Amino acid sequence: MVVMKKIEKPSEKDREDFISKGSQTPADVKKKDENEWTNILIRIKKSALKQVDERVESRMGMWRTGWILEAIQEKLDADI
């Protein structure tokens, strides 16, 4: 048996509040702090990932992502 529930419509005030919040413009997006994090998808050979995991296992408290970020930072620092 299907039970239908009556959905209440938002009040005029709720609608106005929602509309007044607005959205981000392209200029707002450009202003964002460049230190914010983002996600990326990478392809890596299984053999290279195995080597990364071996090194990660030897460091207590280190995760794969942390190790990769550290390696990227070392490479960036070396190229300066």
C-alpha positions as CSV (number, residue, x, y, z in Angstrom):
1,M,0.0,0.0,0.0
2,V,1.3,3.4,-1.0
3,V,0.8,6.2,1.5
4,M,0.8,9.7,0.1
5,K,2.0,12.5,2.3
6,K,1.0,16.1,1.7
7,I,4.1,18.3,1.0
8,E,3.9,21.7,2.4
9,K,4.9,24.5,0.1
10,P,7.6,26.8,1.4
11,S,6.5,30.2,2.7
12,E,7.2,33.4,0.8
13,K,9.9,34.3,3.4
14,D,11.6,30.9,2.9
15,R,11.6,31.5,-0.8
16,E,13.0,35.0,-0.5
17,D,15.7,33.8,1.9
18,F,16.8,31.1,-0.5
19,I,16.9,33.4,-3.5
20,S,18.8,36.1,-1.6
21,K,21.6,33.6,-0.8
22,G,22.5,33.5,-4.4
23,S,25.2,31.4,-6.0
24,Q,28.9,31.8,-6.8
25,T,29.9,33.7,-9.9
26,P,33.0,32.9,-11.9
27,A,34.7,35.8,-10.2
28,D,33.9,34.4,-6.8
29,V,35.4,31.0,-7.8
30,K,38.7,32.7,-8.9
31,K,39.0,34.5,-5.6
32,K,39.1,31.2,-3.7
33,D,42.3,30.5,-1.7
34,E,44.7,28.6,-3.8
35,N,45.7,26.5,-0.8
36,E,42.3,24.8,-0.8
37,W,42.4,21.0,-1.4
38,T,41.0,19.3,-4.5
39,N,40.7,15.7,-5.6
40,I,42.5,14.3,-8.7
41,L,42.4,10.9,-10.3
42,I,45.7,9.5,-11.5
43,R,46.8,6.3,-13.2
44,I,49.8,4.5,-11.8
45,K,51.4,1.2,-12.6
46,K,50.8,-1.5,-10.1
47,S,54.5,-2.1,-9.7
48,A,55.0,1.6,-8.8
49,L,52.1,1.5,-6.3
50,K,53.5,-1.6,-4.7
51,Q,56.8,0.2,-4.2
52,V,55.0,3.2,-2.7
53,D,53.1,0.8,-0.3
54,E,56.3,-0.9,0.7
55,R,57.8,2.5,1.7
56,V,54.6,3.6,3.4
57,E,54.5,0.4,5.5
58,S,58.0,1.2,6.8
59,R,56.8,4.6,8.2
60,M,54.6,4.4,11.2
61,G,51.5,6.7,11.0
62,M,52.0,7.4,7.3
63,W,49.2,6.8,4.8
64,R,49.7,6.3,1.1
65,T,48.2,9.7,0.3
66,G,50.4,11.4,2.7
67,W,53.5,9.7,1.3
68,I,52.5,10.8,-2.3
69,L,51.9,14.4,-1.2
70,E,55.2,14.4,0.6
71,A,56.9,13.1,-2.6
72,I,55.2,15.8,-4.7
73,Q,56.3,18.5,-2.3
74,E,59.9,17.2,-2.3
75,K,59.9,17.3,-6.1
76,L,58.4,20.8,-6.2
77,D,61.0,22.0,-3.7
78,A,63.9,20.4,-5.7
79,D,62.8,22.1,-8.9
80,I,63.0,25.6,-7.4
